[in-house]
């Protein structure tokens, strides 16, 4: 299934590191600690959300559904068009609750994201004043049948054990 998403993979190879650098170097008054990739129930692209360490050092990653005004707004179509083109061509029912085909799409997208997250050069983190382990990455659905499963699987795929602890 992953080979169907070659355009998505290529898009990330070209632009992903720059986007992560832009996020980490964004607001110097706030410290990013989480970057999330949120998709829909039918996998119609991703938007990027992030959260900052609170004023008392709190980190509320499990409350990502409550985050507001923390979405990354970058290039129009980034992490959208390259996925939608494939989803529109796949011949199965995305409105179904849970199916093997639907989970295969989720795992394909997460595996591609994991590949690019792991390939981010350490310099991108250190130039922004972070260690790689400081930033927690995850993917999930904003609503849908695989919210919990995607979140749990992506925690393991995207992060080192030091980050997850």
Residue, then its C-alpha position, 0 to 999 in steps of 0.5 A: x500500500x505504501x508504494x501508492x503514496x509515493x507522491x506523499x513520500x516525495x513531498x515529505x522528502x522535499x519539504x518536511x525538514x523545512x516545515x519542522x524547522x519553521x515550527x521549532x524556530x517559530x515563536x521564541x517566547x514559547x517552547x514547542x514540545x509536541x507536533x501532531x499530524x491530524x487526519x480525517x476519518x477518510x484520510x483526506x490529508x493531514x494538518x499539523x498541530x502543535x502545543x507548547x510547554x505551559x507557564x508552569x511547565x505542564x505538558x498536556x499532549x493527551x488533550x490535543x483535541x482541546x488545543x486551539x489556535x495552535x495549527x501550523x499554517x504553511x504552504x497550501x496543499x502540503x500533506x493534502x493533495x498528494x494524499x487525496x489523489x491516492x484516496x480518491x483512486x482507492x476503491x473501497x468504502x472509507x465510510x465503513x467503521x473499521x476495516x483491514x483496508x482502512x487500517x492499511x491506509x493508516x499504517x502506510x501513512x504512519x510508516x511514511x511519516x515515521x521514515x521522515x521524522x526519524x530522518x530529521x537531522x539533529x541540527x534542526x532540533x539543536x539550532x532551535x534549542x531542543x534535543x530530538x527527545x524533547x519533541x513528541x510526535x504523533x498522528x491520529x484522526x481528529x475524529x474517526x474509528x482509529x483515533x486511539x489506535x493511530x495515536x498509540x501506534x504513532x507514539x511508538x513509531x515516531x519517538x524514541x523511548x526517552x521521548x515517550x517516557 
